[in-house]
């Protein structure tokens, strides 16, 4: 597989898409799962929270393993585990069992989806790396558009169980591509020791690196901002705003297009070698204005789709715009630890994502009437924190 080819970009994007596939494709199943297992409205969101909880910590192990053993074997094992756990989800006989296997699915996904960043960092750097990551992000951003629609179509053919079986089949397809046409990208001379003390030392180095930690937190806060809405969107749109089940995936795809457009614009700006700092601050400014607008409209009582979807679209656009640059700048500060750095980035991101989604699932199950207001408040709060962090810690950094 030629590393400059579109096929290689598509391969990386397919791996990165496992997270969107696992989350966005599962969104239409939430009401059906709640009904089958007798759960309160809103508690079905725990299938997202537990997935992210598993995702949050395994990159800390998968990154160092990939730095020691290579990208290919670690990627192969994690993809197989993802497929098996997805299949187990489809066979679950209780809500608790489903949550356990979603946790395991998240663990496997946390390892596999970390590695495309490390693979890109193995092969290129600077604007070339940002361009490739922007291309991967652009392709991957199509998944939030396709996945809910695909999930709804699968639900027409069968139950929510068929949907998780479909996720398993997707993972198996990537395994075949990996085994047949992917070579190791890690230089043998760059392999690092796999020892608890060395791992701890590596992560201490990452967490005390001001540039890496700053960009990692901005990455996590902006993800928490958009995932606040994504995780509870079935509840807000279907149960609170009376959107029809067949209309929901179309609306979700419409706002998801914001991330695609943002990533596409990011790729264009990187081709023109626009400074990363300018791209990041523009994305943060858009996210702040849009999320604050969404909160203001909900606080004033405009509880209608047209009052929340446009500002959410702009928020997702801002995230798509800044995310590739934030990721590359974080890893650029630790060039000799791309695997561990990618793992730490993903781990911090998912800790924030699982935290906000778990909180919102619990809050909305008890206070359904305030679901859209508290969600947009969390969105604006995380966006404000991200912008504040950038302005106080990283504004004067040379890009």
C-alpha positions in Angstrom: 0.0 0.0 0.0 1.6 3.3 -1.2 1.7 5.8 1.7 1.0 8.7 -0.7 -2.1 7.0 -2.2 -5.7 7.7 -1.6 -6.1 4.1 -0.7 -3.7 4.5 2.2 -5.7 7.6 3.4 -8.9 5.7 3.2 -7.4 2.8 5.2 -6.4 5.2 8.0 -9.8 6.9 7.9 -11.5 3.5 8.2 -9.6 2.7 11.4 -10.3 6.2 12.8 -14.0 5.8 11.8 -14.5 2.9 14.3 -15.3 5.5 17.0 -18.0 7.3 15.0 -19.3 3.9 13.8 -19.6 2.7 17.4 -21.2 5.9 18.7 -23.2 7.6 15.8 -24.5 4.3 14.3 -25.7 3.2 17.7 -27.7 6.5 18.4 -30.9 5.3 16.7 -30.9 2.1 18.8 -31.1 4.0 22.1 -34.9 4.2 22.4 -35.3 0.5 21.3 -32.7 -0.6 23.9 -34.4 1.3 26.6 -37.8 -0.3 25.8 -36.4 -3.8 25.5 -34.6 -3.7 28.9 -37.1 -1.5 30.7 -34.7 1.5 31.3 -35.8 5.1 32.0 -35.6 7.6 29.1 -32.0 8.9 29.0 -30.4 5.9 30.6 -29.8 4.4 27.2 -27.1 7.0 26.8 -25.0 4.9 29.1 -24.1 2.7 26.1 -22.2 5.7 24.9 -20.7 6.6 28.2 -19.4 3.1 28.9 -17.9 2.8 25.4 -16.0 6.1 26.0 -15.0 5.0 29.5 -13.3 1.9 28.0 -11.8 4.0 25.3 -10.4 6.5 27.8 -7.7 4.4 29.3 -6.5 1.7 26.9 -4.6 4.2 24.7 -2.3 4.6 27.6 -1.3 1.0 27.2 -1.8 0.7 23.4 0.5 3.6 22.6 3.5 2.2 24.4 2.8 -1.2 23.1 2.9 0.2 19.5 6.1 2.1 20.3 7.7 -1.2 21.4 6.1 -4.0 19.2 5.2 -1.9 16.1 2.0 -0.5 14.8 0.9 -3.5 12.7 0.6 -6.3 15.4 -1.1 -4.0 18.0 -3.5 -2.7 15.4 -4.4 -6.3 14.3 -5.1 -7.5 17.8 -7.2 -4.5 18.8 -9.3 -4.8 15.6 -10.0 -8.5 16.3 -11.1 -7.6 19.9 -13.3 -4.9 18.6 -15.1 -7.2 16.3 -15.6 -9.9 18.9 -16.9 -7.4 21.5 -19.3 -5.9 19.0 -20.6 -9.4 18.2 -21.0 -10.0 21.9 -23.1 -6.8 22.2 -25.5 -8.2 19.6 -26.0 -11.3 21.7 -26.5 -9.6 25.1 -29.5 -10.7 27.2 -29.5 -7.9 29.7 -28.7 -4.2 29.9 -25.8 -4.8 32.3 -24.3 -7.4 29.9 -24.7 -4.9 27.0 -22.9 -2.2 29.0 -20.0 -4.6 29.9 -19.4 -5.5 26.3 -19.7 -1.9 25.2 -17.0 -1.2 27.8 -14.8 -3.9 26.2 -15.6 -2.6 22.7 -14.5 0.8 23.8 -11.2 -0.6 25.2 -10.4 -2.2 21.8 -11.4 0.9 19.9 -9.2 3.0 22.2 -6.1 1.2 21.0 -6.9 0.8 17.3 -8.1 4.4 16.6 -5.1 5.8 18.4 -2.6 4.4 15.8 -3.5 6.3 12.6 -2.0 9.4 14.3 1.2 7.6 15.2 1.4 6.1 11.6 1.1 9.5 10.1 3.8 10.9 12.5 6.1 7.9 11.5 5.9 8.9 7.9 5.7 12.7 7.7 5.7 15.9 9.7 4.8 19.6 9.6 2.3 20.9 7.0 2.4 17.5 5.2 1.3 15.7 8.4 -1.5 18.3 9.0 -2.6 17.9 5.4 -2.8 14.1 5.7 -4.6 14.3 9.1 -7.0 16.8 7.6 -7.8 14.5 4.7 -8.3 11.6 7.2 -10.5 13.8 9.3 -12.5 14.9 6.2 -13.2 11.3 5.2 -13.8 10.3 8.7 -16.3 13.1 9.3 -18.6 11.6 6.7 -19.3 8.8 9.2 -21.5 11.0 11.5 -23.6 11.7 8.4 -23.7 8.1 7.2 -23.8 6.2 10.5 -27.1 7.4 11.9 -28.8 6.8 8.5 -27.1 3.4 8.2 -28.2 2.6 11.7 -31.8 3.5 11.0 -31.7 1.4 7.8 -30.3 -1.6 9.7 -33.1 -1.1 12.3 -35.6 -1.4 9.5 -34.1 -4.7 8.5 -33.9 -6.1 12.0 -33.4 -5.2 15.7 -30.7 -3.2 17.3 -28.8 -6.5 17.6 -28.2 -6.6 13.9 -26.6 -3.1 14.1 -23.9 -4.3 16.5 -23.3 -7.4 14.2 -22.7 -4.9 11.4 -20.0 -3.1 13.4 -18.3 -6.5 13.8 -18.4 -7.1 10.1 -16.8 -3.7 9.4 -13.9 -4.4 11.8 -13.3 -7.8 10.1 -13.0 -6.0 6.7 -10.3 -3.8 8.1 -8.5 -6.8 9.4 -8.3 -8.4 6.0 -7.0 -5.1 4.5 -4.4 -4.9 7.2 -3.2 -8.4 6.8 -3.0 -8.3 3.0 -1.5 -4.9 2.2 -0.1 -2.9 5.2 3.6 -2.8 6.1 5.1 -1.7 9.4 5.8 2.0 9.6 7.8 2.2 12.9 11.5 2.4 12.3 13.2 -0.4 14.3 15.7 2.2 15.6 12.8 4.2 17.2 11.3 1.3 19.2 11.2 2.1 22.9 11.4 -0.2 26.0 8.2 -1.6 27.4 8.7 -1.4 31.1 6.4 0.0 33.8 9.0 2.5 35.0 9.8 3.6 31.5 6.1 4.0 30.6 5.5 6.1 33.7 8.5 8.2 32.9 7.2 8.7 29.3 3.8 9.8 30.5 5.3 12.1 33.2 7.3 13.7 30.4 4.2 14.1 28.3 2.1 15.6 31.2 4.9 18.0 32.2 5.4 19.2 28.6 3.4 22.5 28.6 2.8 22.5 24.9 1.6 18.8 24.7 -0.6 19.1 27.8 -2.1 22.4 26.6 -3.1 21.2 23.2 -4.3 17.8 24.6 -6.6 19.7 27.0 -7.9 22.0 24.2 -8.5 18.9 22.1 -10.4 17.2 24.9 -12.5 20.3 25.9 -13.6 20.9 22.3 -14.5 17.3 21.8 -16.5 17.4 25.1 -18.3 20.4 23.7 -19.5 18.7 20.6 -20.1 15.3 22.2 -22.3 17.0 24.9 -24.9 17.4 22.1 -24.2 14.2 20.2 -24.6 11.9 23.2 -28.1 13.2 24.1 -29.3 14.2 20.7 -31.9 11.3 20.4 -33.4 12.4 23.7 -33.4 16.2 22.8 -34.6 15.9 19.2 -36.9 12.8 19.4 -38.3 13.0 22.9 -38.1 16.7 23.8 -38.7 18.3 20.4 -41.0 15.6 18.9 -38.8 14.9 15.8 -39.9 11.8 14.0 -37.6 8.8 14.1 -37.1 8.9 10.3 -36.3 12.6 10.5 -33.7 12.3 13.2 -30.8 10.8 11.1 -31.4 13.4 8.4 -31.1 16.2 11.0 -28.1 14.5 12.5 -26.4 14.2 9.1 -27.1 17.9 8.4 -25.3 19.1 11.6 -22.5 16.4 11.1 -21.7 18.1 7.8 -20.3 20.9 9.8 -17.3 18.8 10.9 -16.7 17.7 7.3 -16.8 21.2 6.0 -14.5 22.4 8.8 -12.0 19.6 8.1 -12.1 20.4 4.4 -11.4 24.1 5.0 -8.6 23.1 7.4 -7.0 21.0 4.7 -7.2 23.9 2.2 -5.7 26.3 4.7 -2.8 23.8 5.4 -2.1 23.4 1.7 -1.7 27.2 1.6 0.6 26.9 4.7 -1.6 29.2 6.9 -0.2 29.3 10.5 -1.6 26.7 12.8 -2.2 29.3 15.4 -4.5 31.3 13.2 -6.5 28.1 12.3 -6.9 27.1 16.0 -8.0 30.5 17.3 -10.5 30.8 14.4 -12.0 27.5 15.3 -12.2 28.3 19.0 -13.8 31.6 18.3 -16.5 30.0 16.2 -17.2 27.3 18.8 -17.6 29.9 21.5 -20.0 32.2 19.6 -22.1 29.3 18.3 -22.4 27.3 21.6 -23.2 30.5 23.5 -25.9 31.3 21.0 -27.4 27.8 21.4 -27.5 28.2 25.1 -29.0 31.6 25.0 -31.8 30.4 22.7 -32.6 27.5 24.9 -32.5 29.6 28.1 -35.0 31.9 26.5 -37.4 29.0 25.8 -36.9 28.5 22.1 -37.1 24.7 22.3 -37.3 23.9 18.6 -35.0 22.1 16.2 -34.4 25.3 14.2 -33.2 27.1 17.3 -30.6 24.5 18.2 -29.4 22.8 15.0 -27.8 25.8 13.2 -25.6 26.9 16.1 -24.6 23.2 16.7 -23.7 23.0 13.0 -21.3 26.0 13.4 -19.9 24.5 16.6 -19.1 21.3 14.8 -17.6 23.3 11.9 -15.2 25.0 14.4 -14.2 21.7 15.8 -13.5 20.2 12.4 -11.4 23.3 11.5 -9.2 23.3 14.5 -8.9 19.6 15.4 -6.2 18.5 12.9 -3.9 21.5 13.8 -4.4 20.9 17.5 -3.5 17.2 17.1 -0.4 17.8 15.0 0.9 20.6 17.3 0.5 18.4 20.3 2.5 15.5 18.8 5.1 17.9 17.3 6.3 18.8 20.8 7.1 15.1 21.5 8.4 13.7 18.2 10.2 10.8 19.7 7.0 9.5 21.5 4.4 9.5 18.7 2.7 6.3 20.0 2.6 7.2 23.6 1.6 10.8 22.7 -1.2 9.6 20.5 -2.4 7.3 23.3 -2.3 10.1 25.9 -4.2 12.4 23.5 -7.0 9.9 22.9 -7.1 9.0 26.6 -7.5 12.6 27.8 -10.0 13.3 25.1 -12.2 10.3 26.0 -12.0 10.9 29.8 -13.6 14.3 29.1 -16.1 12.9 26.6 -17.2 10.0 28.8 -17.5 12.4 31.8 -19.8 14.9 30.1 -21.9 12.2 28.4 -22.3 10.2 31.7 -23.3 13.3 33.6 -25.8 14.4 30.9 -27.3 10.9 30.7 -27.8 10.8 34.5 -29.1 14.4 34.7 -31.5 14.1 31.7 -33.0 10.8 33.0 -34.0 12.7 36.2 -34.7 16.2 34.8 -35.9 15.6 31.2 -37.5 19.0 30.9 -34.2 20.7 31.2 -32.2 18.5 28.8 -31.5 20.9 26.0 -30.7 23.8 28.4 -28.2 22.0 30.5 -26.6 20.4 27.3 -26.0 23.7 25.6 -24.7 25.2 28.9 -22.1 22.4 29.1 -21.2 23.0 25.4 -20.6 26.7 26.0 -18.7 26.1 29.3 -16.3 23.7 27.7 -15.7 26.0 24.7 -15.0 28.9 27.0 -12.5 26.9 28.9 -10.7 25.8 25.7 -10.4 29.3 24.5 -9.2 30.6 27.9 -6.6 27.8 28.0 -5.2 28.7 24.6 -5.0 32.4 25.3 -3.3 31.9 28.7 -0.9 29.1 27.9 -0.3 28.8 24.2 -1.0 32.1 22.5 2.7 33.2 22.4 4.0 29.8 21.2 5.9 29.8 17.9 4.0 27.6 15.3 
